[in-house]
Amino acid sequence: MAATRLISTDDAARLSRLLQANREFLAPWEPLRGEQYFTEPGQQADAEAALERYDRGEAIPHVILDEGGQVIGRITLSGIVRGPFQSCSLGYWLASEYTGRGFATAAARELTTLAFDSGLHRVEAGTLVDNVRSQRVLERVGFTRFGLAPEYLNIAGRWQDHVMFQLLSDHREPL
């Protein structure tokens, strides 16, 4: 169904339009952002920074595509740490009209496979306590809940608790 690919600076215009159209929808789940972030130059700069992290081996920033290859969101493996840790974090967002259709689940499966194929052992993800839909995405991919992180991230302007999930390379579901 869904596919992902490495983000490109050419995605800036589409991402800017998606973020502007979905600003209110995404606001409860996102950090506060300055106006520049929602502009095409802001998305261009964000994509450039993401690709720099990719080049350093610190992140794998992808866009989520619909069946026709149109960008509908983002998904990223970030905070990649090698050595004895071999771990990273997963984060994603989708435009509202694409939620509930399996795109996030398929994209999360694809990125966790990329993580494990690159030698990582663990992928972690956190959701706001009341973000049940995102929790279901992670559970469908095979993530298990392992705890609660109080005041984990500053989301929507305040420090908020997150339910923590992980998927270990030797515990993943076969595709």
N, C-alpha and C positions, 0 to 999 in steps of 0.2 A: 504494500500500500504506500506508505510514506517513504520518502528517502531523505537523506541529508547529504550535504557536501560542505567542503571547506568554505568558510565565508570569503567573500571577495569585496574589494572596495567598490566594485560595480554594483553591489547590493545596497549601497547607501540610500539611493532614492526610494527603492521599494520598502526598505526597513523604516525609513523616515515616515513614509505614508502610513504604514501599518501601525507604527507607534503613535502617530497623531490620531488616527482613527480609533485606536484602542486604549488611549490614555486613561480614560476613566475606568475601563474594565480592568486594566493591569495595575492601577494605582494601589489597591489594597495589598498586593503581593510584591511590590517593588520598592527599592529605596527612593527617597525623594531625589529628583533630578532637576538640574537647571534647564532653562528653556533651550539652550544650545543643543542638548542631548537629542531633542526631538526633531532637529533640522537635518537636512541632507549633509551639510558640512560636519555636523556633530556625529552623525552615523558613519561618515567617511573616516573621521578621526578615531571613532570607536573600533571600526573594522581594522584600521591600520595598527592600533595598539594591540588588538587581539591577535593579528598576524605576527607582530613582533614577539608576543608571548609564545606563539606557536613555534616560531623559528628558534626560540631559546629552549624549547621542549617543556614549557611550563603550562601549556594549555592546548586543547584541540577545539577550536571554535568553528562550529558548523551552523548552517542555516537549515531549517526544516522546509521541505518542499511538498507541495500537493502532487496529485497524480499527473498533472500537466507540467510539473517542473517549476511552478510559481512559488516564490518564497512566501511562507506563511508564519514564520517564527524563527526562533534561535534556540540552539542547544549547545552547551559547552561543557567540556571536561576542563576544570581549572584546578589550580593549586597542585599540579602534578609534582610529586616528590618521589625520587628514585631511591636507591640504596636499600636499606633494610625495610623501609616503609612501603614503597611501591603502591602508592595510594593517590587518589584524587577525589574531587567533588564534582557532582553533576548538577547543572542548573538549566532550566529551559523556560520558554514562554511561547504561547501561541496566540494568534489573533482570535478574537472571541468566536467568529463564525466557523472556526475549524475545530473548536473544542468538542469533546464527546464523540469524535469520529475515528479514534484510534491513531491519529497522527503522532501524538506525544508518546504513546506507548511504543509504536514502531521506531520512532527516533531514539528513544531511550534504549531500546534493545540494540539498535545499530551502534550507538556510541559506547555502550558497555562492552559490546563485542570488540570494538576498536581498542578500548582500554585494555582488555585482557589479551588481545592479540599483540599489543605493544609491550607486554610483559608486566603490566600492573596486576596487583593481587586484589585490591579493594577499591570499590567505588562507593562513596558516601553521598547522601543527599539529605537535605533538611527541608521540611515544609512547615509553614505556620500551622499551629495546632488545629485551626478550623478549616484548613485547606484539604478537605476530604477527597476532592477529585484528584488532586495531585498525589495524595497518598495512595489512591487506588491505582494510578498509573504505575507508581513504583512497585506496588505489590504484584501487579500483573507481570512485570518484568522479572520478578523474583527477589526483589529487595526485601529484607526483613527489618522490622522496627527494633531498635536496640536502646532507645532511651529518649529522654527529654532534655534539651539544652535550654536552660533559663536565659532569657535576654540574649539570645544567640546573635541576632542580626538587627540592625536598625532598618526597619521596614515601615513604610508609610509614616516616617517621622518619629518613630518610637522604637525602643528596644523591645523585641518580641521573642517569646518562647517558640522553639521549633521542635517538632517531632523528628528524631534522627533515624535514618535508614541506612543500611549498607548491603552491598552485594559483593560476595567474595568469589574470586575466579573459580574456585573448585566447588562452589555451590550454585552456580548459574544453571538456569533451565536450558536444555538443548533447544536450538532454534527450529 
